[in-house]
Amino acid sequence: MKIYVGCSLTQAPEEFRESVEALKNELRIKYTVLDFVGLVAGTAREVYEWDVQKCVAGCDVFVAICDYPAIGLGYELATAIEVYGKPVIAVAHRDAHITRLIEGISHPKFTFKRYDILREVVAFVDNLRSSVFVNGQESLCNMSGICSPATTDSDVSNCVYCGRGLVRSRDGQS
């Protein structure tokens, strides 16, 4: 599973950025972590093309660390959900003041959680993986983790959670 971790870089203190790098290294034990360009490498266009068009578009899960203000992170988060339909876990330290807009997102592929220590994010990702991904592939339904077909005699049924169409096999199983 490929994970892209986004966070504030410009407004965040060095200690925070170092803790995000430590989190990414811990996530690398189980997952493939896509790296953003950062503060010094590349031109502005290269940052956009790599971070958004490669990392956000190419990840299976986007983790947004929202402890510090970041217009770029907000752009990545919205793009991940609204454009690419990616599962997103947004997190913030229990004491961090974040915009109410983030706390108010009700998209079915969006989860917001508070943490006490940043390494708790690994467990959040593990839990998402077990509830949303089946055999390494994203299930059709993020509401239950596994799409559940409605009972019907037809060859096509809709998931009772998300409404997406499911094709039934000959033995009646989807």
C-alpha positions in Angstrom: 0.0 0.0 0.0 1.4 3.4 -1.0 1.0 6.3 1.5 1.6 9.9 0.9 2.1 12.0 4.1 1.5 15.7 3.7 2.1 18.4 6.3 3.0 22.1 6.7 6.6 22.7 5.8 6.9 26.5 5.5 5.1 27.4 8.8 6.2 24.4 10.8 9.2 24.3 13.2 12.2 22.1 12.4 11.4 19.8 15.3 7.9 19.1 13.9 9.3 18.4 10.4 11.8 16.0 11.9 9.0 14.2 13.8 7.1 13.8 10.5 10.2 12.3 8.9 10.5 9.9 11.8 6.8 8.9 11.3 7.4 8.3 7.6 10.4 6.1 8.4 8.2 4.1 10.8 5.5 3.8 8.2 8.1 2.5 5.7 8.4 -0.7 7.8 5.0 -1.9 6.5 4.2 0.5 3.6 5.6 2.3 0.6 5.9 6.0 1.5 5.9 8.6 -1.2 8.1 11.6 -0.4 7.2 15.2 -1.1 9.8 17.5 -2.7 10.4 19.6 0.4 11.4 23.2 1.1 14.6 23.5 -1.0 14.6 21.0 -3.9 13.0 21.8 -7.3 11.2 24.7 -8.7 7.6 25.7 -7.7 6.3 23.9 -10.8 8.3 20.8 -10.0 6.9 20.8 -6.4 3.4 20.9 -7.7 3.9 18.3 -10.4 5.6 15.9 -8.1 3.6 16.4 -4.9 0.2 16.6 -6.5 0.3 14.9 -9.8 2.6 12.0 -8.7 2.3 11.6 -4.9 -1.4 12.6 -4.3 -2.5 11.0 -7.5 -0.4 7.9 -7.0 -1.0 7.1 -3.4 -3.5 4.6 -2.0 -4.0 6.6 1.2 -3.2 10.3 1.9 -2.3 11.2 5.5 -2.6 14.9 6.2 -0.9 16.1 9.4 -2.8 19.4 10.1 -0.9 20.7 13.2 0.3 23.9 11.5 -1.4 26.1 8.8 -0.6 25.1 5.2 -2.3 26.2 2.1 -0.4 23.5 0.1 -1.6 20.8 2.5 -5.2 22.0 2.1 -4.9 21.9 -1.6 -3.4 18.4 -1.5 -6.2 17.2 0.9 -9.0 18.6 -1.3 -7.4 17.1 -4.4 -7.0 13.7 -2.8 -10.7 13.6 -1.8 -12.5 15.5 -4.4 -10.5 14.8 -7.6 -8.9 11.4 -7.0 -11.4 9.9 -4.4 -8.5 8.7 -2.2 -9.0 7.6 1.4 -7.7 10.4 3.6 -6.7 10.4 7.3 -6.3 13.9 8.6 -4.7 14.1 12.0 -3.8 16.8 14.5 -2.2 16.9 17.9 -4.8 17.0 20.6 -3.8 20.6 21.5 -3.4 21.9 17.9 -5.9 24.6 16.8 -7.0 23.7 13.3 -9.6 25.2 10.9 -13.2 24.0 11.5 -13.5 23.3 7.8 -11.2 20.2 8.3 -13.2 19.1 11.3 -16.4 19.5 9.4 -15.6 17.4 6.3 -18.2 14.6 6.0 -16.9 12.8 2.9 -17.2 9.0 3.3 -13.5 8.6 2.5 -12.3 11.2 5.0 -11.4 10.5 8.6 -10.2 13.1 11.2 -8.4 12.0 14.3 -6.6 13.6 17.2 -3.3 12.2 18.5 -1.2 12.6 21.6 2.0 11.3 20.0 2.6 11.4 16.3 3.5 7.7 16.1 -0.2 6.9 16.9 -0.7 7.7 13.2 0.8 4.3 12.3 -2.1 2.5 14.2 -4.6 4.8 12.4 -3.2 3.7 9.0 -3.2 0.1 10.1 -6.9 0.3 11.1 -7.8 2.0 7.8 -6.0 -0.7 5.9 -7.9 -3.4 7.6 -11.3 -1.7 7.2 -11.0 -0.3 3.7 -8.6 -2.6 1.8 -9.3 -6.2 1.0 -6.4 -8.3 -0.3 -4.4 -5.1 -0.8 -7.0 -3.5 -3.0 -9.4 -0.7 -2.0 -12.8 -2.2 -1.5 -15.7 -0.6 -3.3 -17.3 0.7 -0.1 -15.6 2.9 2.4 -18.6 2.9 4.6 -18.3 -0.7 5.7 -14.9 -1.7 4.4 -16.5 -4.4 2.2 -19.4 -3.8 -0.2 -22.5 -5.7 0.7 -24.9 -6.5 -2.1 -28.6 -6.0 -1.7 -30.6 -9.2 -2.1 -32.0 -9.4 -5.6 -32.6 -11.9 -8.3 -30.9 -9.8 -11.0 -27.3 -10.2 -12.2 -26.5 -6.6 -10.9 -27.0 -5.4 -7.4 -26.1 -2.3 -5.5 -24.1 -2.1 -2.3 -26.5 -1.4 0.6 -23.9 1.0 2.0 -22.6 3.1 -0.9 -25.1 2.3 -3.7 -22.4 1.3 -6.2 -23.3 -1.4 -8.7 -21.9 -4.9 -8.1 -22.0 -7.7 -10.6 -23.0 -11.0 -9.2 -21.2 -14.2 -10.2 -23.1 -17.3 -11.4 -23.3 -18.7 -7.9 -25.0 -15.6 -6.6 -22.0 -14.2 -4.8 -20.6 -10.7 -5.7 
